[in-house]
């Protein structure tokens, strides 16, 4: 697929804390669209984003800017999986292909809490996609993200082909001594890395969960959290690993099942809520899951 004029969709949102819970202001430009917001037991604003174009083609851009004011809470998800169509060799104008990209920037103020939980990203054969996630948060801010990508439509025996996926994540925290880097994570996966024994070893699904906690986790608490995450792998397929950050944790999944990746990440998500004495999460209503990963 190729358009003569690439699309640049934007979304600019600001969240405020109010007596009835967190509320949002702002809006989107096509092809992004805001859906109806909901509010959970913690007063968190749950807001789904819809990509109305049905997928990204070479040259398309998405820019999402989020500002969380003091003590606000929100959960951002997507209405459906995001598809990125093949680009390499599909156009006489750009025979080497054109990159689609997504940039997400989030700025959190004191006491705020952001959960970034989009649905699966699916790269079709020969797709080129670059994503960048940049988050700035205070010492007592909380940020959790879980992103899952599938390389090729494996049900159709399709691989990534000549495509490529790039991801850059930057997390920094404002301290009394200035900015402190919490995480810099840069990845690139093409066909060689997808097939290689030191890469994904032909596993078509890869995922990353990150939690930047709103307080320093005591060693005992952190060890318990990681042990619980390891236990939550029971009954799921794939390689799953979890480790500590300076003030939080990071988990990786590689395997053949986006369902199992979502289940594992959802269980870790629930544990992070428990550590903060918050009401347990509920699976967003737009996720097409036939089973509840949070149900024992």
GUVEX-823879 format. One line per field, with one value per residue (C-alpha): residue in three letters; chain; residue number from 0; z, y, x. Coordinates in steps of 0.1 Angstrom, whole numbers, plus 5000, padded with zeros to 4 digits. Layout:
BEGIN
code <- [ALA; ...];
unit <- [A; ...];
pos <- [NUM; ...];
up <- [Z; ...];
north <- [Y; ...];
east <- [X; ...];
//
This chain:
BEGIN
code <- [UNK; UNK; UNK; UNK; UNK; UNK; UNK; UNK; UNK; UNK; UNK; UNK; UNK; UNK; UNK; UNK; UNK; UNK; UNK; UNK; UNK; UNK; UNK; UNK; UNK; UNK; UNK; UNK; UNK; UNK; UNK; UNK; UNK; UNK; UNK; UNK; UNK; UNK; UNK; UNK; UNK; UNK; UNK; UNK; UNK; UNK; UNK; UNK; UNK; UNK; UNK; UNK; UNK; UNK; UNK; UNK; UNK; UNK; UNK; UNK; UNK; UNK; UNK; UNK; UNK; UNK; UNK; UNK; UNK; UNK; UNK; UNK; UNK; UNK; UNK; UNK; UNK; UNK; UNK; UNK; UNK; UNK; UNK; UNK; UNK; UNK; UNK; UNK; UNK; UNK; UNK; UNK; UNK; UNK; UNK; UNK; UNK; UNK; UNK; UNK; UNK; UNK; UNK; UNK; UNK; UNK; UNK; UNK; UNK; UNK; UNK; UNK; UNK; UNK; UNK; UNK; UNK; UNK; UNK; UNK; UNK; UNK; UNK; UNK; UNK; UNK; UNK; UNK; UNK; UNK; UNK; UNK; UNK; UNK; UNK; UNK; UNK; UNK; UNK; UNK; UNK; UNK; UNK; UNK; UNK; UNK; UNK; UNK; UNK; UNK; UNK; UNK; UNK; UNK; UNK; UNK; UNK; UNK; UNK; UNK; UNK; UNK; UNK; UNK; UNK; UNK; UNK; UNK; UNK; UNK; UNK; UNK; UNK; UNK; UNK; UNK; UNK; UNK; UNK; UNK; UNK; UNK; UNK; UNK; UNK; UNK; UNK; UNK; UNK; UNK; UNK; UNK; UNK; UNK; UNK; UNK; UNK; UNK; UNK; UNK; UNK; UNK; UNK; UNK; UNK; UNK; UNK; UNK; UNK; UNK; UNK; UNK; UNK; UNK; UNK; UNK; UNK; UNK; UNK; UNK; UNK; UNK; UNK; UNK; UNK; UNK; UNK; UNK; UNK; UNK; UNK; UNK; UNK; UNK; UNK; UNK; UNK; UNK; UNK; UNK; UNK; UNK; UNK; UNK; UNK; UNK; UNK; UNK; UNK; UNK; UNK; UNK; UNK; UNK; UNK; UNK; UNK; UNK; UNK; UNK; UNK; UNK; UNK; UNK; UNK; UNK; UNK; UNK; UNK; UNK; UNK; UNK; UNK; UNK; UNK; UNK; UNK; UNK; UNK; UNK; UNK; UNK; UNK; UNK; UNK; UNK; UNK; UNK; UNK; UNK; UNK; UNK; UNK; UNK; UNK; UNK];
unit <- [A; A; A; A; A; A; A; A; A; A; A; A; A; A; A; A; A; A; A; A; A; A; A; A; A; A; A; A; A; A; A; A; A; A; A; A; A; A; A; A; A; A; A; A; A; A; A; A; A; A; A; A; A; A; A; A; A; A; A; A; A; A; A; A; A; A; A; A; A; A; A; A; A; A; A; A; A; A; A; A; A; A; A; A; A; A; A; A; A; A; A; A; A; A; A; A; A; A; A; A; A; A; A; A; A; A; A; A; A; A; A; A; A; A; A; A; A; A; A; A; A; A; A; A; A; A; A; A; A; A; A; A; A; A; A; A; A; A; A; A; A; A; A; A; A; A; A; A; A; A; A; A; A; A; A; A; A; A; A; A; A; A; A; A; A; A; A; A; A; A; A; A; A; A; A; A; A; A; A; A; A; A; A; A; A; A; A; A; A; A; A; A; A; A; A; A; A; A; A; A; A; A; A; A; A; A; A; A; A; A; A; A; A; A; A; A; A; A; A; A; A; A; A; A; A; A; A; A; A; A; A; A; A; A; A; A; A; A; A; A; A; A; A; A; A; A; A; A; A; A; A; A; A; A; A; A; A; A; A; A; A; A; A; A; A; A; A; A; A; A; A; A; A; A; A; A; A; A; A; A; A; A; A; A; A; A; A; A; A; A; A; A; A; A; A; A];
pos <- [0; 1; 2; 3; 4; 5; 6; 7; 8; 9; 10; 11; 12; 13; 14; 15; 16; 17; 18; 19; 20; 21; 22; 23; 24; 25; 26; 27; 28; 29; 30; 31; 32; 33; 34; 35; 36; 37; 38; 39; 40; 41; 42; 43; 44; 45; 46; 47; 48; 49; 50; 51; 52; 53; 54; 55; 56; 57; 58; 59; 60; 61; 62; 63; 64; 65; 66; 67; 68; 69; 70; 71; 72; 73; 74; 75; 76; 77; 78; 79; 80; 81; 82; 83; 84; 85; 86; 87; 88; 89; 90; 91; 92; 93; 94; 95; 96; 97; 98; 99; 100; 101; 102; 103; 104; 105; 106; 107; 108; 109; 110; 111; 112; 113; 114; 115; 116; 117; 118; 119; 120; 121; 122; 123; 124; 125; 126; 127; 128; 129; 130; 131; 132; 133; 134; 135; 136; 137; 138; 139; 140; 141; 142; 143; 144; 145; 146; 147; 148; 149; 150; 151; 152; 153; 154; 155; 156; 157; 158; 159; 160; 161; 162; 163; 164; 165; 166; 167; 168; 169; 170; 171; 172; 173; 174; 175; 176; 177; 178; 179; 180; 181; 182; 183; 184; 185; 186; 187; 188; 189; 190; 191; 192; 193; 194; 195; 196; 197; 198; 199; 200; 201; 202; 203; 204; 205; 206; 207; 208; 209; 210; 211; 212; 213; 214; 215; 216; 217; 218; 219; 220; 221; 222; 223; 224; 225; 226; 227; 228; 229; 230; 231; 232; 233; 234; 235; 236; 237; 238; 239; 240; 241; 242; 243; 244; 245; 246; 247; 248; 249; 250; 251; 252; 253; 254; 255; 256; 257; 258; 259; 260; 261; 262; 263; 264; 265; 266; 267; 268; 269; 270; 271; 272; 273; 274; 275; 276; 277; 278; 279; 280; 281; 282; 283; 284; 285; 286; 287; 288; 289; 290; 291; 292; 293; 294; 295];
up <- [5000; 4992; 4995; 4976; 5007; 5040; 5069; 5101; 5129; 5162; 5197; 5224; 5258; 5293; 5324; 5355; 5390; 5400; 5428; 5406; 5394; 5366; 5335; 5302; 5278; 5242; 5211; 5180; 5142; 5116; 5114; 5153; 5171; 5208; 5220; 5250; 5283; 5314; 5350; 5373; 5411; 5416; 5397; 5368; 5333; 5308; 5273; 5241; 5209; 5175; 5144; 5117; 5087; 5095; 5094; 5087; 5053; 5044; 5054; 5079; 5112; 5146; 5173; 5208; 5235; 5270; 5300; 5335; 5360; 5397; 5411; 5379; 5367; 5333; 5312; 5275; 5252; 5216; 5201; 5179; 5169; 5149; 5115; 5095; 5058; 5037; 5021; 5007; 4969; 4968; 4952; 4921; 4940; 4971; 4960; 4992; 5012; 5035; 5072; 5092; 5127; 5160; 5187; 5221; 5247; 5282; 5309; 5344; 5374; 5411; 5422; 5387; 5373; 5336; 5322; 5285; 5273; 5235; 5218; 5196; 5168; 5137; 5111; 5077; 5054; 5043; 5067; 5081; 5114; 5140; 5174; 5201; 5237; 5258; 5294; 5321; 5356; 5391; 5420; 5431; 5396; 5383; 5347; 5333; 5297; 5280; 5243; 5221; 5185; 5160; 5131; 5101; 5098; 5111; 5106; 5068; 5070; 5065; 5080; 5083; 5050; 5042; 5068; 5100; 5134; 5156; 5191; 5214; 5250; 5272; 5308; 5330; 5365; 5380; 5413; 5438; 5420; 5385; 5359; 5364; 5336; 5346; 5313; 5278; 5257; 5219; 5198; 5161; 5147; 5110; 5094; 5105; 5142; 5139; 5127; 5146; 5176; 5195; 5184; 5186; 5172; 5148; 5175; 5159; 5190; 5212; 5241; 5268; 5300; 5321; 5354; 5369; 5405; 5424; 5453; 5459; 5462; 5492; 5484; 5499; 5481; 5448; 5451; 5460; 5430; 5406; 5421; 5416; 5380; 5375; 5390; 5368; 5338; 5347; 5319; 5294; 5264; 5254; 5270; 5298; 5319; 5346; 5363; 5384; 5374; 5398; 5408; 5392; 5369; 5333; 5318; 5283; 5263; 5232; 5218; 5194; 5213; 5217; 5239; 5263; 5263; 5271; 5299; 5315; 5313; 5326; 5357; 5364; 5359; 5386; 5410; 5405; 5415; 5446; 5457; 5456; 5475; 5445; 5434; 5410; 5373; 5350; 5314; 5291; 5274; 5239; 5243; 5223; 5249; 5253; 5287; 5316; 5324; 5358; 5369; 5391];
north <- [5000; 5035; 5070; 5100; 5121; 5104; 5111; 5128; 5122; 5140; 5136; 5162; 5154; 5169; 5152; 5169; 5156; 5165; 5156; 5130; 5116; 5124; 5142; 5150; 5179; 5181; 5162; 5145; 5151; 5124; 5095; 5094; 5097; 5098; 5073; 5075; 5077; 5057; 5060; 5031; 5026; 5046; 5076; 5068; 5080; 5052; 5065; 5044; 5058; 5047; 5048; 5053; 5046; 5009; 5008; 5027; 5028; 5041; 5078; 5079; 5095; 5095; 5120; 5116; 5141; 5135; 5159; 5146; 5174; 5169; 5137; 5128; 5092; 5078; 5046; 5050; 5021; 5015; 5002; 4976; 4962; 4986; 4973; 4985; 4976; 4965; 4993; 4978; 4972; 4984; 5018; 5031; 5064; 5048; 5013; 5010; 5016; 5045; 5044; 5049; 5062; 5069; 5093; 5094; 5120; 5121; 5146; 5137; 5161; 5153; 5123; 5115; 5080; 5069; 5035; 5032; 4999; 4998; 4967; 4946; 4960; 4939; 4944; 4930; 4916; 4943; 4969; 4996; 5011; 5032; 5041; 5064; 5067; 5095; 5099; 5125; 5119; 5132; 5111; 5102; 5096; 5062; 5050; 5016; 5005; 4972; 4969; 4937; 4934; 4906; 4903; 4891; 4876; 4842; 4826; 4832; 4819; 4854; 4867; 4902; 4897; 4928; 4949; 4964; 4975; 5001; 5011; 5037; 5042; 5070; 5074; 5102; 5113; 5148; 5147; 5173; 5170; 5174; 5149; 5112; 5087; 5056; 5037; 5041; 5011; 5010; 4979; 4971; 4939; 4929; 4895; 4886; 4893; 4876; 4844; 4844; 4822; 4852; 4872; 4860; 4826; 4827; 4836; 4860; 4879; 4902; 4924; 4947; 4958; 4987; 5000; 5031; 5030; 5061; 5052; 5033; 4996; 4979; 4949; 4924; 4940; 4940; 4904; 4893; 4912; 4896; 4861; 4866; 4876; 4845; 4824; 4840; 4824; 4791; 4778; 4803; 4796; 4816; 4829; 4854; 4873; 4900; 4922; 4953; 4989; 5015; 5023; 4997; 4967; 4956; 4924; 4909; 4883; 4864; 4835; 4827; 4839; 4875; 4862; 4847; 4879; 4899; 4875; 4877; 4914; 4918; 4898; 4919; 4950; 4937; 4932; 4968; 4980; 4958; 4972; 5007; 4996; 5005; 4987; 4959; 4966; 4956; 4945; 4974; 4969; 4973; 4944; 4914; 4888; 4858; 4849; 4871; 4869; 4884; 4857; 4830];
east <- [5000; 5012; 4997; 5010; 5006; 5015; 4993; 5004; 4980; 4984; 4969; 4975; 4960; 4962; 4949; 4937; 4927; 4892; 4868; 4851; 4884; 4908; 4895; 4911; 4912; 4925; 4919; 4932; 4937; 4929; 4935; 4935; 4902; 4893; 4867; 4845; 4864; 4856; 4867; 4878; 4876; 4909; 4894; 4917; 4906; 4906; 4908; 4909; 4925; 4912; 4933; 4906; 4928; 4930; 4968; 5001; 5018; 5053; 5057; 5028; 5035; 5017; 5025; 5010; 5017; 5005; 5006; 4996; 4990; 4995; 4978; 4961; 4958; 4951; 4952; 4957; 4950; 4940; 4908; 4924; 4958; 4979; 4989; 5019; 5018; 5047; 5068; 5100; 5097; 5061; 5066; 5085; 5090; 5105; 5118; 5138; 5107; 5096; 5095; 5063; 5068; 5052; 5064; 5049; 5060; 5047; 5053; 5042; 5038; 5039; 5019; 5006; 5002; 5003; 4996; 5004; 4988; 4983; 4971; 4994; 5015; 5015; 5042; 5033; 5060; 5085; 5071; 5094; 5084; 5101; 5087; 5099; 5086; 5100; 5087; 5097; 5084; 5089; 5102; 5067; 5053; 5044; 5047; 5038; 5039; 5034; 5039; 5037; 5048; 5043; 5066; 5047; 5012; 5023; 4988; 4994; 5030; 5043; 5076; 5090; 5108; 5129; 5112; 5126; 5113; 5131; 5122; 5137; 5125; 5138; 5127; 5141; 5131; 5133; 5151; 5164; 5197; 5183; 5173; 5182; 5180; 5159; 5161; 5174; 5164; 5171; 5163; 5163; 5149; 5151; 5151; 5186; 5179; 5145; 5160; 5193; 5199; 5212; 5182; 5146; 5154; 5125; 5100; 5075; 5063; 5083; 5071; 5084; 5068; 5083; 5073; 5088; 5075; 5065; 5088; 5120; 5112; 5127; 5148; 5124; 5094; 5113; 5124; 5089; 5075; 5100; 5094; 5056; 5062; 5082; 5055; 5029; 5046; 5030; 5008; 5021; 5044; 5075; 5106; 5098; 5124; 5120; 5146; 5150; 5154; 5168; 5132; 5110; 5112; 5114; 5100; 5106; 5087; 5096; 5076; 5048; 5018; 5007; 4979; 5004; 5025; 4994; 4984; 5018; 5020; 4985; 4994; 5025; 5003; 4980; 5009; 5021; 4987; 4987; 5021; 5006; 4974; 4953; 4921; 4930; 4929; 4901; 4909; 4899; 4866; 4881; 4906; 4893; 4902; 4879; 4896; 4904; 4941; 4935; 4911; 4927];
//
